[in-house]
Amino acid sequence: MNIAKMLKEAQRMQERMAEAQSELANQTVESVSGGGKVKVTATGAGDIVSIKIDPQVVDPQDVEFLEDLVLTAVKQALEDAKELAGAEMGKLTGGLKIPGLS
């Protein structure tokens, strides 16, 4: 394989990866905690876009419980987003782990 062909292939892969990253920004994952009382939505790019809290779980006497529910849902949403991104990028790289892409 000559250098020009390798460079062209690398450029095509870079373009496909940029497209995949753009698509990930439009895909969402949702995580819940507290039996659905807290819902967090994140994009495949790892951005939190929504947090919904059922008013029934808001107790001024136990704010710590609500904080734990939110933290749990956020952590899970980010983990799910990371898994989604890894799966999508894995399709492009054939499972090859490339640092910074998953």
KEPATI-206782 format. One line per field, with one value per residue: residue number from 1; residue in one letter; x, y, z of N, C-alpha, C, CB in turn. Coordinates in Angstrom, 2 decimals, decimal comma, padded with zeros to 5 digits. Glycine has a CB too. Example, Ala and Ser with C-alpha at 12.3 -4.5 7.8 and 13.67 -1.06 7.14 Angstrom:
2
n c(1	2)
res c(a	s)
npx c(013,19	012,85)
npy c(-005,69	-002,25)
npz c(007,80	007,08)
capx c(012,30	013,67)
capy c(-004,50	-001,06)
capz c(007,80	007,14)
cpx c(013,20	012,90)
cpy c(-003,30	000,03)
cpz c(007,80	007,87)
cbpx c(011,31	014,08)
cbpy c(-004,47	-000,60)
cbpz c(009,05	005,72)
This chain:
102
n c(1	2	3	4	5	6	7	8	9	10	11	12	13	14	15	16	17	18	19	20	21	22	23	24	25	26	27	28	29	30	31	32	33	34	35	36	37	38	39	40	41	42	43	44	45	46	47	48	49	50	51	52	53	54	55	56	57	58	59	60	61	62	63	64	65	66	67	68	69	70	71	72	73	74	75	76	77	78	79	80	81	82	83	84	85	86	87	88	89	90	91	92	93	94	95	96	97	98	99	100	101	102)
res c(m	n	i	a	k	m	l	k	e	a	q	r	m	q	e	r	m	a	e	a	q	s	e	l	a	n	q	t	v	e	s	v	s	g	g	g	k	v	k	v	t	a	t	g	a	g	d	i	v	s	i	k	i	d	p	q	v	v	d	p	q	d	v	e	f	l	e	d	l	v	l	t	a	v	k	q	a	l	e	d	a	k	e	l	a	g	a	e	m	g	k	l	t	g	g	l	k	i	p	g	l	s)
npx c(000,86	000,61	001,83	000,15	-002,32	-002,72	-002,87	-005,19	-007,08	-006,88	-007,82	-010,48	-011,39	-011,16	-013,09	-015,40	-015,39	-015,76	-018,35	-019,69	-019,28	-020,74	-023,28	-023,54	-023,85	-026,46	-027,87	-029,50	-029,33	-031,09	-031,22	-032,35	-033,13	-034,02	-036,36	-037,43	-037,93	-036,05	-034,80	-032,35	-031,08	-028,74	-026,49	-025,01	-022,53	-021,84	-022,90	-024,93	-028,30	-030,78	-032,50	-034,87	-037,02	-039,13	-041,62	-042,48	-040,28	-038,85	-037,79	-037,44	-036,31	-034,61	-032,48	-030,11	-030,70	-032,02	-029,94	-028,21	-029,75	-029,85	-027,11	-026,49	-028,11	-027,01	-024,34	-024,83	-026,07	-023,96	-022,16	-023,64	-023,76	-021,07	-020,68	-022,38	-021,07	-018,63	-019,48	-020,46	-018,16	-016,57	-017,66	-016,64	-013,90	-013,48	-013,38	-010,91	-009,07	-008,76	-007,02	-008,72	-011,04	-013,14)
npy c(-001,18	002,15	005,36	007,58	006,35	005,29	007,66	008,74	006,83	007,14	009,73	009,37	007,70	009,43	011,33	009,73	009,15	011,70	012,18	010,15	010,99	013,33	012,28	010,89	012,98	013,59	011,41	009,94	008,80	007,46	007,52	006,22	006,64	005,76	004,31	005,43	008,01	009,97	011,12	011,14	012,48	012,01	012,88	010,90	011,91	012,48	014,63	016,04	016,56	016,81	016,78	015,30	015,50	013,88	015,50	014,30	013,16	015,16	016,25	018,47	017,84	015,79	016,21	015,12	012,51	012,97	014,20	012,01	010,32	011,84	012,02	009,30	008,70	010,46	009,57	006,99	007,64	008,93	006,81	005,06	006,63	006,67	003,96	003,71	005,44	004,09	001,73	002,68	003,90	001,69	000,28	001,62	001,35	-001,29	-002,60	-002,03	-000,51	002,84	005,38	008,04	008,00	006,63)
npz c(000,00	-000,90	000,27	-000,34	-000,71	001,84	003,34	002,26	003,05	005,83	006,08	005,22	007,26	009,43	008,71	008,83	011,55	012,64	011,73	013,13	015,76	015,72	015,31	017,71	019,48	019,03	019,88	022,69	026,09	028,89	032,38	035,48	038,98	042,35	041,95	039,65	040,38	039,99	036,98	034,51	031,58	029,04	026,37	023,73	023,53	026,05	027,44	029,92	029,55	030,66	033,76	035,69	038,44	040,59	042,41	044,78	045,97	047,03	049,95	052,44	054,86	054,34	052,39	051,63	050,78	048,33	046,95	046,73	045,09	042,72	042,09	041,70	039,44	037,55	037,36	036,30	033,87	032,55	032,37	030,76	028,45	027,77	027,18	024,96	023,16	022,94	021,72	019,26	018,14	018,08	015,98	013,82	014,11	014,10	016,53	017,49	019,98	020,34	021,82	023,46	021,94	023,00)
capx c(000,00	001,47	001,59	-001,01	-003,53	-002,85	-003,34	-006,58	-007,86	-006,88	-008,72	-011,85	-011,73	-011,33	-014,39	-016,43	-015,38	-016,39	-019,79	-020,18	-019,31	-021,87	-024,48	-023,61	-024,36	-027,90	-028,46	-029,58	-029,56	-031,79	-030,97	-033,26	-032,82	-035,14	-037,57	-037,96	-038,19	-035,07	-034,44	-031,29	-030,87	-027,43	-026,23	-023,94	-021,27	-021,56	-023,44	-026,20	-029,21	-032,03	-032,68	-036,26	-037,17	-040,52	-041,79	-042,69	-039,01	-038,25	-038,07	-036,49	-035,66	-033,68	-031,89	-029,02	-031,27	-032,24	-028,62	-027,71	-030,51	-029,40	-025,74	-026,56	-028,66	-026,05	-023,23	-025,28	-026,28	-022,65	-021,61	-024,39	-023,32	-019,73	-020,84	-022,95	-020,00	-017,68	-020,07	-020,52	-016,80	-016,07	-018,11	-015,74	-012,52	-013,43	-013,07	-009,58	-009,15	-007,94	-007,12	-009,42	-012,24	-014,24)
capy c(000,00	003,32	006,41	008,38	005,57	005,22	008,96	008,89	005,97	007,79	010,89	008,85	007,22	010,63	011,90	008,85	009,32	013,00	011,97	009,33	011,83	014,24	011,47	010,59	014,17	013,61	010,24	010,11	007,69	007,92	006,72	006,55	006,12	005,93	003,74	006,32	009,34	010,88	010,71	011,94	012,21	012,45	012,57	009,94	012,63	012,60	015,87	015,91	017,52	016,94	016,10	015,40	015,03	013,77	016,33	013,47	012,77	016,38	016,34	019,42	017,22	014,75	016,65	014,19	011,39	013,46	014,38	010,67	009,85	012,59	011,60	007,94	008,75	011,15	008,64	005,92	008,22	009,15	005,48	004,57	007,42	006,19	002,66	003,98	006,00	003,02	000,80	003,35	004,06	000,34	-000,11	002,26	000,92	-002,75	-003,06	-001,57	000,55	004,00	006,31	009,30	007,86	005,97)
capz c(000,00	-000,96	001,26	-000,74	-000,44	003,30	003,80	001,84	003,95	007,15	005,98	005,19	008,60	010,26	008,35	009,37	013,00	012,91	011,53	014,23	016,96	015,55	015,54	019,14	020,16	018,82	020,52	024,13	027,01	030,08	033,56	036,58	040,31	043,26	041,37	038,63	040,95	039,38	035,63	033,92	030,16	028,55	024,97	023,52	023,68	027,48	028,00	030,62	028,92	031,40	035,04	036,13	039,81	041,04	043,60	045,97	046,58	047,59	051,38	053,02	056,02	053,89	051,13	051,32	050,03	046,98	046,34	046,38	043,93	041,54	041,78	041,15	038,08	036,68	037,11	035,41	032,54	031,93	032,05	029,60	027,30	027,43	026,53	023,63	022,34	022,68	020,75	017,96	017,63	017,82	014,64	012,84	014,28	014,10	017,87	017,87	021,00	020,02	022,94	023,24	021,12	023,72)
cpx c(000,90	000,99	000,34	-002,31	-003,78	-003,39	-004,81	-007,50	-007,97	-007,83	-010,17	-012,30	-011,97	-012,68	-015,52	-016,53	-016,03	-017,90	-020,38	-020,27	-020,46	-023,18	-024,65	-024,17	-025,88	-028,62	-028,49	-029,75	-030,26	-031,50	-031,94	-032,71	-034,03	-036,44	-038,23	-038,25	-037,23	-034,68	-033,41	-031,12	-029,53	-027,33	-025,14	-022,57	-020,93	-022,03	-024,77	-027,13	-030,50	-031,94	-034,11	-036,37	-038,65	-040,66	-041,98	-041,39	-038,29	-038,70	-037,03	-035,74	-034,61	-033,13	-030,79	-029,50	-031,48	-030,92	-028,04	-028,43	-030,04	-028,00	-025,72	-027,04	-027,69	-024,88	-023,63	-025,50	-024,96	-022,00	-022,31	-023,98	-021,94	-019,80	-021,41	-021,87	-018,98	-018,19	-020,08	-019,13	-016,18	-016,49	-017,16	-014,32	-012,37	-013,04	-011,70	-009,72	-008,18	-008,10	-007,83	-010,70	-013,38	-014,24)
cpy c(001,24	004,39	007,22	007,65	005,46	006,54	009,18	008,06	006,60	008,99	010,44	008,37	008,41	011,28	011,06	008,99	010,65	012,90	011,18	010,15	012,82	013,50	011,15	011,78	014,27	012,41	010,47	008,79	008,27	006,96	007,16	006,01	006,39	005,40	004,65	007,72	010,39	010,31	011,69	011,51	012,81	012,12	011,51	010,58	012,88	013,90	015,58	016,98	017,71	016,17	016,37	014,77	015,03	014,58	015,53	013,13	013,98	016,52	017,27	018,85	016,17	015,09	015,69	013,00	011,79	013,65	013,03	010,11	010,52	012,13	010,21	007,95	009,42	010,23	007,55	006,44	008,44	007,82	004,91	005,32	006,96	004,84	002,82	004,50	004,92	002,04	001,42	003,50	002,70	-000,17	000,44	001,68	-000,59	-003,31	-002,65	-000,42	001,67	005,01	007,60	009,19	007,17	006,36)
cpz c(000,00	000,04	000,91	-000,43	001,07	003,85	003,45	002,73	005,34	007,15	005,96	006,56	009,53	009,97	008,92	010,89	013,39	012,74	012,69	015,51	016,89	015,81	017,02	019,92	020,03	019,44	022,03	024,85	028,23	031,22	034,66	037,89	041,19	042,69	040,36	039,13	040,42	038,03	035,07	032,47	029,76	027,07	024,90	023,61	025,14	028,11	028,68	030,05	029,71	032,71	035,48	037,52	040,17	042,33	044,89	046,69	047,20	049,04	052,01	054,22	055,62	052,50	050,69	050,49	048,57	046,25	045,90	045,16	042,65	041,13	041,16	039,71	037,11	036,36	036,13	034,00	031,83	031,54	030,82	028,33	026,82	026,71	025,12	022,69	021,98	021,64	019,35	017,36	017,31	016,45	013,58	012,91	014,29	015,45	018,36	018,84	020,63	021,13	022,55	022,43	021,84	025,16)
cbpx c(-000,98	001,48	002,80	-000,94	-003,40	-001,49	-002,48	-006,74	-007,21	-005,46	-008,40	-011,97	-010,61	-010,17	-014,52	-016,15	-013,94	-015,81	-020,05	-019,27	-017,98	-021,88	-024,42	-022,22	-023,70	-028,20	-027,66	-030,73	-028,22	-033,31	-029,49	-034,67	-031,53	-035,30	-038,54	-039,21	-038,08	-033,80	-035,69	-029,95	-032,03	-026,28	-025,81	-024,10	-021,33	-020,12	-023,60	-026,04	-029,53	-033,21	-031,63	-037,24	-036,35	-040,94	-042,97	-043,40	-038,12	-038,64	-038,04	-037,22	-036,70	-034,38	-031,31	-028,36	-032,60	-033,03	-027,65	-027,88	-032,00	-029,41	-024,88	-027,49	-030,00	-025,54	-022,76	-026,57	-027,05	-021,73	-021,76	-025,91	-023,29	-018,85	-021,77	-024,11	-019,31	-017,35	-021,50	-021,19	-015,92	-016,56	-019,54	-015,69	-011,96	-012,46	-013,18	-008,76	-008,81	-008,33	-005,73	-008,52	-011,92	-014,16)
cbpy c(000,00	003,90	007,34	008,72	004,17	004,89	010,07	008,47	004,57	008,23	011,71	007,71	006,32	011,64	012,02	007,39	009,26	014,09	011,23	008,11	012,59	014,85	010,18	010,23	015,43	013,65	008,94	011,04	006,96	008,04	006,85	005,97	006,79	007,37	003,41	005,75	009,28	011,07	010,63	011,80	012,79	011,77	013,84	009,28	013,96	012,47	016,96	016,06	017,07	016,43	016,59	014,70	015,90	012,27	017,24	012,21	012,10	017,65	014,92	020,68	016,58	013,37	018,08	013,69	010,94	014,79	015,07	009,72	010,09	014,11	011,62	007,07	009,50	012,45	008,01	005,29	009,55	009,92	004,52	004,72	008,92	006,07	001,76	005,00	007,16	002,28	000,41	004,73	004,82	-000,61	000,39	003,77	001,48	-003,24	-004,54	-001,16	-000,02	004,61	006,62	010,25	007,10	004,47)
cbpz c(001,24	-002,39	001,36	-002,24	-001,06	003,95	003,19	000,37	004,04	007,54	004,72	004,17	009,16	010,00	006,83	008,99	013,55	011,96	010,20	014,44	017,12	014,14	014,72	019,68	019,59	017,35	020,16	024,48	027,40	029,84	034,03	036,31	040,91	043,61	042,46	038,06	042,47	040,31	034,71	034,71	029,29	029,35	024,19	022,18	022,93	027,70	026,91	032,18	027,52	030,56	036,13	035,11	040,80	041,26	043,41	045,60	045,53	046,75	052,07	053,43	056,91	053,87	051,27	052,61	050,66	047,00	047,34	047,56	044,14	041,82	043,05	042,01	038,07	037,36	038,43	035,94	032,65	032,89	033,25	029,83	027,65	028,70	027,37	023,73	023,07	023,95	021,17	018,10	018,64	018,89	014,38	013,06	015,54	013,05	017,92	016,63	022,42	018,64	023,48	022,56	019,87	023,60)
